[in-house]
Amino acid sequence: MGAVNETITVELGDRAYPVWFRDGATSELIERATALATTGRALVVTDETVAALYAGPFAEALRARGARVGLLVMAPGEAHKTLETVQGFYEAALATGVDRATPVIAMGGGVVGDVAGFLAATLLRGLPFAQVPTTVLAQVDSSVGGKTGVNVPAGKNLVGAFHQPAWVMADAGYLGTLPERQIQSGLAEVIKHGALADPALLRRVARTAPALRRGDATALAQVIAPAVAVKARIVAADEREQGERAVLNLGHTLGHAIEAAAGFDDAVTHGEAVALGLRFAAHLSRARLGLPADDVAALEGALDAVGLPRDWRRWLTPDVIARVARDKKVRGDCVQFVLLAGLGRPRLEPIPLSELSAAAAALAA
């Protein structure tokens, strides 16, 4: 069975759910969405870009099956992942008529999935939820695991909830319309998962980088599926990030601060910020934990192969460091960084806030 026709299960007891990997499975998606809409209603959440390409026709197909479908469309981009957007969706959803069995179906990238999930977690105290991720980033990471939320001026994802989907359909057919920069952004999360638990995945990314960057569906599926398998194992062991799941934040502590400092605009994508955070974490790991130089080279080599940014040192500004100090991973007077003792050997390393600036300055030098 090829990677475009696989199923990975996120094992959460009676809330376990499948992640289906497909290629051009529009009919199957319509069947599964119709089955989820048990009372004949559904909400499809998307953005303006995906509405024109996929979500509008998908909503019409559900209506042709007799469902009452509210199509909720947001402006694209991280800057619109806000409480204001969710408030507008609350009002629109209630105006269309919903009940507590109405599923929210997210069709789009990570921003759409986070907003739709938060809508589902909070409207009527919880609605069913499904993910149809249409970007590499969303397929490999944000659609799996149940984290939902929005940004506020103080930082990224500081308001949110855990709300697991009923299912995820990761269809490679959606990836062919992505620009190269979005593919690169998603591959940062693939590389992160490889560094955490599957070093062979780093080598595969580096080896197949040209095909990945041009959006080859088979090549992408062959790195997305094993990366999701890593995340599914970690989420199953620690759903609400009380321990092991925290390692999934590798590269994100600095990465989120960079995104916030950049104003959540197109100057830096999420994946680009994570790539910068991964490079920083690798060098911090070498300084504090003795991460072997060959492991640093393997991680950075994979990032280089897919064309992700390298200039992490210039982002170690007072503003970015101050934002790191406000991160939700701060515990008391320490920031919990995810570091690597070796590839496949993550560790949580508390760094006192009083030492953070000095540690960053030493690395930058």
Secondary structure, 3 states (H helix, E strand, C coil): CCHHHEEEEECCHHHCEEEEEECCCHHHHHHHHHHHCCCCEEEEEEEHHHHHHHHHHHHHHHHHCCCEEEEEEECCCHHHCCHHHHHHHHHHHHHHCCCCCCCEEEEECHHHHHHHHHHHHHHHHCCCEEEEECCHHHHHHHCCCCEEEEEECCEEEEEEEECCCCEEEEEHHHHHHCCHHHHHHHHHHHHHHHHHHCHHHHHHHHHCHHHHHCCCHHHHHHHHHHHHHHHHHHHHHCCCCCCHHHHHHCCHHHHHHHHHHCCCCCCCCHHHHHHHHHHHHHHHHHHHHCCCHHHHHHHHHHHHHCCCCCCHHHHCCHHHHHHHCCCCCEECCEEEEEEEEECCEEEEEEEEHHHHHHHHHHHHC
